[in-house]
């Protein structure tokens, strides 16, 4: 049989470096990285892209993504991205942030970048826990959710309820596309990729601020097996953070 | 064609000089007493194709500057004391990531919310590195609108040359005062040297990453720190600036910077008119501090009289410079109260007489 009989149908995206990551088994970051990389490749954006990683588990994303990146202080990714995009309006600017970065310490930066309608795309990883620092309460930790700083469970009267920042951003006039997806199933991953593509297209077309929230498993800090982490997203997270398009004024066909 | 002499307020001078120095990006948050500066740039920058953003906070503003610097632009933020405290995190990142930026601080009275009058109590914060980590920020302290215009150019040049944040340290007085200025000729940002470290898309080259986090177990962060320190040594060797006034035969040398130096310069003139040999040593770079130049002036028959709009901050650098070579007296007025030239003259006379009526003797 000749070599020509084999056709490569699956490969590492060019937007991902050929290096192992530090992410835990069962973590959603690797999948999210791959989806971002695949979409950038498919849209031909890699060489136009400047990425801003968070402080959190994805703080080392510049070791994994194969495009230009600049580090931001914790929570400040969208302020840094604003500076980049205002200087380079024709380039593709992307932030990749976790729940603590985007929805706790960076809430002001997030809301105001969205409200200004910064022409930036944001990937928001919501795993309802702090990963890098070792399992503390996140702004998105569910009611009753145990963490190293809520050993008796999150108490709404003490900690407030989990924040739904995607809904909050949807009321900002500057946002054009917000969708919540999940990384805990093949179907969910496929849908997430479609949402990321739409979000990125909105920036390419200069429409305004786009965000894709990805419900993501964190078995290590949730003290779950990977399978339990997937089930947790289905059975518990989605009750507080229902999937679906939260805002879409792009006018794009599906 | 040289620019003509115009009458300009300090804040407007800094703003216009920044535009002429090729700065096209300003990010800031309003705070008194420097609001005229962002207000000026809000209309001026769009005229030259630049961008003015009123940020949601000082924290956001300095990080927008960081992003603009990473993308290769000359960027500016300005504030006054409480706002500059909020920017400290970003300044540390700029230093760690080796990104150029200019931060203007028109100081007001502190601590806390303090008041909105001119003060100079942020010397420690500016010169010691107000945020975390082993870093230094070049600090330039103008005493006039003319010097402010020139040092604004210097600040952007130093920032680019050494890839470092640079601080322009003025106060509410220099921000508000109107003086005749000849502005430097404008630079076209397109004529500035290209930067080989910026992130602007990796077409035709390997991707770049700008970061300050070095987790490696082989002392990578230590090596990065040594590299930064070598840079600070180079800045110290090459960029010292100071001004000397009537010091050749002086028996008393006042040491003051910024607005305080303007006040005590008048007192020096007053004493000279009386036949008293007074002079003025005025540091222009507060970090690096012109230690050796001051040390060379310090002799046992010369009094060193330090005058500040604070309770005593720069005086510590004077002590480090002078040591026990000469007697040091200090007179400082904190809290936004501006002493008069007569107050400063009384201090110099008291220092010469050694009667301790004004100011205090500084023990090494």
HADDOCK unambig.tbl for C-alpha pairs under 7 A between the chains (distance, minus, plus):
assign (segid A and resid 47 and name CA) (segid B and resid 201 and name CA) 5.03 0.50 0.50
assign (segid A and resid 47 and name CA) (segid B and resid 202 and name CA) 4.68 0.50 0.50
assign (segid A and resid 47 and name CA) (segid B and resid 203 and name CA) 4.66 0.50 0.50
assign (segid A and resid 48 and name CA) (segid B and resid 201 and name CA) 4.47 0.50 0.50
assign (segid A and resid 48 and name CA) (segid B and resid 202 and name CA) 6.73 0.50 0.50
assign (segid A and resid 48 and name CA) (segid B and resid 203 and name CA) 6.96 0.50 0.50
assign (segid A and resid 49 and name CA) (segid B and resid 201 and name CA) 5.26 0.50 0.50
assign (segid A and resid 50 and name CA) (segid B and resid 199 and name CA) 6.54 0.50 0.50
assign (segid A and resid 50 and name CA) (segid B and resid 200 and name CA) 6.59 0.50 0.50
assign (segid A and resid 50 and name CA) (segid B and resid 201 and name CA) 5.98 0.50 0.50
assign (segid A and resid 62 and name CA) (segid B and resid 209 and name CA) 6.27 0.50 0.50
assign (segid A and resid 66 and name CA) (segid B and resid 207 and name CA) 6.18 0.50 0.50
assign (segid A and resid 67 and name CA) (segid B and resid 202 and name CA) 6.18 0.50 0.50
assign (segid A and resid 67 and name CA) (segid B and resid 207 and name CA) 4.77 0.50 0.50
assign (segid A and resid 67 and name CA) (segid B and resid 208 and name CA) 6.99 0.50 0.50
assign (segid A and resid 68 and name CA) (segid B and resid 199 and name CA) 5.52 0.50 0.50
assign (segid A and resid 68 and name CA) (segid B and resid 201 and name CA) 5.78 0.50 0.50
assign (segid A and resid 68 and name CA) (segid B and resid 202 and name CA) 6.09 0.50 0.50
assign (segid A and resid 68 and name CA) (segid B and resid 207 and name CA) 4.82 0.50 0.50
assign (segid A and resid 68 and name CA) (segid B and resid 208 and name CA) 4.82 0.50 0.50
assign (segid A and resid 68 and name CA) (segid B and resid 209 and name CA) 5.69 0.50 0.50
assign (segid A and resid 69 and name CA) (segid B and resid 199 and name CA) 6.67 0.50 0.50
assign (segid A and resid 69 and name CA) (segid B and resid 208 and name CA) 6.44 0.50 0.50
assign (segid A and resid 69 and name CA) (segid B and resid 209 and name CA) 4.70 0.50 0.50
assign (segid A and resid 69 and name CA) (segid B and resid 210 and name CA) 6.42 0.50 0.50
assign (segid A and resid 70 and name CA) (segid B and resid 209 and name CA) 5.56 0.50 0.50
assign (segid A and resid 70 and name CA) (segid B and resid 210 and name CA) 4.63 0.50 0.50
assign (segid A and resid 70 and name CA) (segid B and resid 211 and name CA) 6.13 0.50 0.50
assign (segid A and resid 71 and name CA) (segid B and resid 210 and name CA) 6.07 0.50 0.50
assign (segid A and resid 71 and name CA) (segid B and resid 211 and name CA) 4.96 0.50 0.50
assign (segid A and resid 76 and name CA) (segid B and resid 60 and name CA) 6.82 0.50 0.50
assign (segid A and resid 76 and name CA) (segid B and resid 63 and name CA) 6.58 0.50 0.50
assign (segid A and resid 79 and name CA) (segid B and resid 60 and name CA) 5.35 0.50 0.50
assign (segid A and resid 79 and name CA) (segid B and resid 63 and name CA) 5.46 0.50 0.50
assign (segid A and resid 79 and name CA) (segid B and resid 64 and name CA) 4.94 0.50 0.50
assign (segid A and resid 80 and name CA) (segid B and resid 63 and name CA) 4.98 0.50 0.50
assign (segid A and resid 80 and name CA) (segid B and resid 64 and name CA) 4.69 0.50 0.50
assign (segid A and resid 80 and name CA) (segid B and resid 66 and name CA) 6.04 0.50 0.50
assign (segid A and resid 80 and name CA) (segid B and resid 67 and name CA) 4.18 0.50 0.50
assign (segid A and resid 81 and name CA) (segid B and resid 67 and name CA) 5.95 0.50 0.50
assign (segid A and resid 82 and name CA) (segid B and resid 64 and name CA) 5.92 0.50 0.50
assign (segid A and resid 82 and name CA) (segid B and resid 67 and name CA) 6.90 0.50 0.50
assign (segid A and resid 83 and name CA) (segid B and resid 64 and name CA) 4.14 0.50 0.50
assign (segid A and resid 83 and name CA) (segid B and resid 65 and name CA) 5.98 0.50 0.50
assign (segid A and resid 83 and name CA) (segid B and resid 66 and name CA) 6.89 0.50 0.50
assign (segid A and resid 83 and name CA) (segid B and resid 67 and name CA) 4.20 0.50 0.50
assign (segid A and resid 83 and name CA) (segid B and resid 68 and name CA) 4.29 0.50 0.50
assign (segid A and resid 84 and name CA) (segid B and resid 67 and name CA) 4.56 0.50 0.50
assign (segid A and resid 84 and name CA) (segid B and resid 68 and name CA) 4.84 0.50 0.50
assign (segid A and resid 84 and name CA) (segid B and resid 70 and name CA) 6.90 0.50 0.50
assign (segid A and resid 84 and name CA) (segid B and resid 71 and name CA) 5.34 0.50 0.50
assign (segid A and resid 87 and name CA) (segid B and resid 68 and name CA) 5.90 0.50 0.50
assign (segid A and resid 87 and name CA) (segid B and resid 71 and name CA) 6.42 0.50 0.50
assign (segid A and resid 87 and name CA) (segid B and resid 73 and name CA) 6.88 0.50 0.50
assign (segid A and resid 109 and name CA) (segid B and resid 60 and name CA) 6.31 0.50 0.50
assign (segid A and resid 112 and name CA) (segid B and resid 56 and name CA) 6.64 0.50 0.50
